[in-house]
Amino acid sequence: MKMLKKAASVALAAALVISMAACGSDNGGSGSRDADKFYIGGIGPTTGDNAIYGTAVKNGIQLAVDEINEAGGINGYQIEYSFEDDQSDAEKSVNAYNTLKDWGMQMLVGTVTSTPCVAVVEETHADNMFQFTPSATAVESIQYDNAFRMCFSDPDQGKASADYISENGIATKIAVIYNSSDTYSTGIRQKFEEEAESLGLDIVASEAFTADSKTDFSVQIQKAKDAGAELVFLPIYYQEASLILAQANNAGFDPIWFGVDGMDGILNLDGFDASLAEGLMFLTPFTADSEDEKTQTFVADYEAAFGDTPIQFAADAYDCLYVMKEAMEKADVTPDMSISDICDALKTSMTEITIDGLTGTQISWTSDGEPSKDPIVVQVEGGKYKVLE
């Protein structure tokens, strides 16, 4: 009798294991999900060098989720939200993705930076999960049909920067300082130089640094100075840019500085003399100083919730959630749908919507995941960002 009970127990345990495994393999941990809620995950760096970007995205998503839930959710369903830190590292980002799958994620907002996004999009593509990056600009970040982006791509930023400099007669002799070990930086730089050449701008120096040599820029600065550069284009992040500005000042080199969206955050960098950024211009889809009502409401709500002024990464992430809401309502998406079915529905509906967001008006998407919207150029003036015409 005892042997029969033991055998029955073993059989029951085995059946439970098989049942649990089946649930766990269906849509990546969906067995633990509440069937009446949407599970949206986010990935980005909340620690490490790029923490200001990831934290902004995390908070921007949170603010939108809270607003949407309070207003009744999406198609009448509430959102569950979880964010994982990847320290801007590709391997950690894939691990974060798997953690979120186990949690029950159905859609991903992320990743924040390009190299991790290129790694994670391989995973979402294999799972046919909808992925919407607020800020990863590398072309490869959304190379599959399940992935879309809110921001401009690297080539778009490079072309738009060269066009703006040429159209406004800002300079003709240009130096470029870029990170040759970073896909974001190299992608922008390549398109910028191609466009600049076609416009008759003179690239008098193009100087590289790497992740292993991003503290001393004396050689790059001196070469730009010796070449007579009137403007230095910086397709890099604000941490390295802050060092370049300080070291150029010490070297007596005072060109026009022009950057891209990775420059956002430089005025809030601890230990940086913000006066060195006076006159700096860069492309951005958002500035907290804008006087339109939508922006000011967002800024006030963000500051009240997180005690900080939002940068463009927060605005991009906030827009992502409202775009997803629009697309999900357009496609009548419900939480009981499989991850793959949700993704297939959104692949179509994302190309059928147009939204007015914080980061642009009349924004639309093509099937390759790229947004259509106009860039904004800002200039640091009096320690604030001023939008240029």
Salt bridges, closest charged atoms under 4 A:
ASP49 OD2 - LYS214 NZ 3.61
GLU80 OE2 - LYS37 NZ 2.82
ASP127 OD2 - LYS101 NZ 2.97
ASP145 OD1 - LYS347 NZ 3.36
ASP163 OD2 - LYS159 NZ 2.86
GLU193 OE2 - ARG189 NE 3.17
GLU195 OE2 - LYS159 NZ 3.82
GLU207 OE1 - LYS223 NZ 3.72
GLU240 OE2 - LYS214 NZ 3.52
ASP316 OD1 - LYS373 NZ 3.89
GLU329 OE2 - LYS325 NZ 2.93
ASP344 OD1 - LYS347 NZ 3.23
GLU370 OE2 - ARG149 NH2 2.80
GLU381 OE1 - LYS386 NZ 3.73
